[in-house]
Amino acid sequence: MLIDELATTPNSLTELIIVNVLNNVIVQQLTAFSRVLISLKALLALTIETAAIVNHFSKTKEHRYE
């Protein structure tokens, strides 16, 4: 692959710049992806907490009418 070849044997300043730019883009994409995963984790935790609260109040409601 061309990128692998450039990364292992850079022959010119232009190739070094290309590899550097590509590496920066990859790091930015991974950073954005990790932020998405952190947000999804927080959303999942909120959903679980909400389900626990709803479950608690539904049990309380059942006992109230017995």
LUMDRENLUM-299812 format. One line per field, with one value per residue (C-alpha): residue in one letter; residue number from 0; x, y, z. Coordinates in pm, whole numbers, plus 50000, padded with zeros to 5 digits. Each point is the difference from the previous one (the first is absolute). Example, Ala and Ser with C-alpha at 12.3 -4.5 7.8 and 13.67 -1.06 7.14 Angstrom:
voro = c(a|s)
guse = c(0|1)
east = c(51230|50137)
north = c(49550|50344)
up = c(50780|49934)
//
This chain:
voro = c(m|l|i|d|e|l|a|t|t|p|n|s|l|t|e|l|i|i|v|n|v|l|n|n|v|i|v|q|q|l|t|a|f|s|r|v|l|i|s|l|k|a|l|l|a|l|t|i|e|t|a|a|i|v|n|h|f|s|k|t|k|e|h|r|y|e)
guse = c(0|1|2|3|4|5|6|7|8|9|10|11|12|13|14|15|16|17|18|19|20|21|22|23|24|25|26|27|28|29|30|31|32|33|34|35|36|37|38|39|40|41|42|43|44|45|46|47|48|49|50|51|52|53|54|55|56|57|58|59|60|61|62|63|64|65)
east = c(50000|50129|49945|50193|50281|50014|49995|50285|50228|49937|50215|49918|49867|49671|49950|50076|49743|49738|50061|49985|49672|49848|50111|49844|49673|49998|50063|49720|49757|50093|49956|49656|49905|50110|49787|49701|50064|50024|49669|49836|50130|49852|49669|49991|50068|49719|49763|50083|49953|49665|49886|50094|49802|49697|50024|50019|49694|49800|50064|49908|49677|49913|50044|49790|49692|50024)
north = c(50000|50347|50141|49713|50048|50373|49942|49750|50158|50372|50131|50367|50284|49987|49635|50078|50280|49770|49732|50259|50144|49652|49912|50320|49923|49647|50134|50256|49731|49769|50285|50080|49632|49967|50303|49834|49682|50199|50172|49666|49859|50296|49958|49630|50076|50257|49751|49732|50248|50114|49639|49932|50304|49904|49643|50122|50223|49735|49757|50270|50066|49627|49980|50310|49843|49663)
up = c(50000|49919|50349|50161|49752|50073|50374|49995|49742|49961|49716|49999|50207|49807|50093|50365|49995|49843|50262|50279|49871|49967|50353|50133|49824|50145|50352|49962|49881|50288|50247|49860|50009|50363|50089|49835|50200|50324|49919|49924|50328|50189|49816|50086|50367|50001|49836|50258|50285|49857|49965|50362|50117|49792|50129|50359|49965|49818|50289|50251|49809|50002|50378|50051|49837|50176)
//
